[in-house]
Amino acid sequence: MSRPQMLKLPELLAELGMSRAAFYRMRARGQGPRLIKLPNGQIRIRRSDLDAWLVQCEQQLTA
């Protein structure tokens, strides 16, 4: 089964195991993956941006 290239916010939160409030607190601290806001106001994240952010988080833990 292929993974979607663009995730909706609820899909992102489910994958990270994080609540919406916790995610937005993290974003307010300047952390988190890059988001895309569509013209209709919906939020998306590219799979590649999420994967790159997760690798960065791993590297910070091992540094």
C-alpha positions as CSV (number, residue, x, y, z in Angstrom):
1,M,0.0,0.0,0.0
2,S,1.5,3.4,-1.0
3,R,1.6,6.3,1.4
4,P,-0.1,9.6,0.3
5,Q,2.4,12.3,-0.8
6,M,0.4,15.0,0.9
7,L,-1.1,14.4,4.4
8,K,-4.0,16.2,6.0
9,L,-3.5,17.5,9.5
10,P,-5.5,14.7,11.2
11,E,-3.4,12.1,9.3
12,L,-0.2,13.8,10.4
13,L,-1.4,13.9,14.0
14,A,-2.4,10.2,13.9
15,E,1.0,9.3,12.5
16,L,2.8,11.3,15.2
17,G,0.5,10.2,18.0
18,M,0.0,13.8,19.0
19,S,-3.0,15.9,19.8
20,R,-3.8,19.0,17.8
21,A,-3.2,21.2,20.8
22,A,0.3,19.7,21.4
23,F,1.1,20.0,17.7
24,Y,0.2,23.7,17.7
25,R,2.2,24.4,20.9
26,M,5.2,22.8,19.2
27,R,4.7,25.0,16.1
28,A,4.4,28.1,18.3
29,R,7.9,27.2,19.7
30,G,9.2,27.3,16.1
31,Q,9.4,23.5,15.9
32,G,7.7,21.0,13.7
33,P,7.6,20.1,10.0
34,R,6.9,22.6,7.3
35,L,3.2,23.0,6.6
36,I,1.4,24.1,3.5
37,K,-1.8,26.2,3.8
38,L,-4.1,25.7,0.8
39,P,-6.2,28.6,-0.6
40,N,-9.3,27.1,1.1
41,G,-7.5,27.3,4.5
42,Q,-6.8,23.6,4.9
43,I,-3.4,22.4,6.1
44,R,-1.3,19.9,4.3
45,I,2.2,18.5,4.8
46,R,4.3,16.9,2.1
47,R,5.5,13.3,3.0
48,S,9.0,14.3,2.1
49,D,8.9,17.3,4.5
50,L,7.7,15.1,7.3
51,D,10.3,12.4,6.7
52,A,13.1,15.1,6.6
53,W,11.8,16.6,9.9
54,L,11.8,13.2,11.5
55,V,15.4,12.5,10.4
56,Q,16.4,15.9,11.9
57,C,14.7,15.0,15.2
58,E,16.6,11.7,15.3
59,Q,19.9,13.5,14.6
60,Q,19.3,16.0,17.4
61,L,18.7,13.1,19.8
62,T,21.9,11.3,18.9
63,A,24.1,14.5,18.8
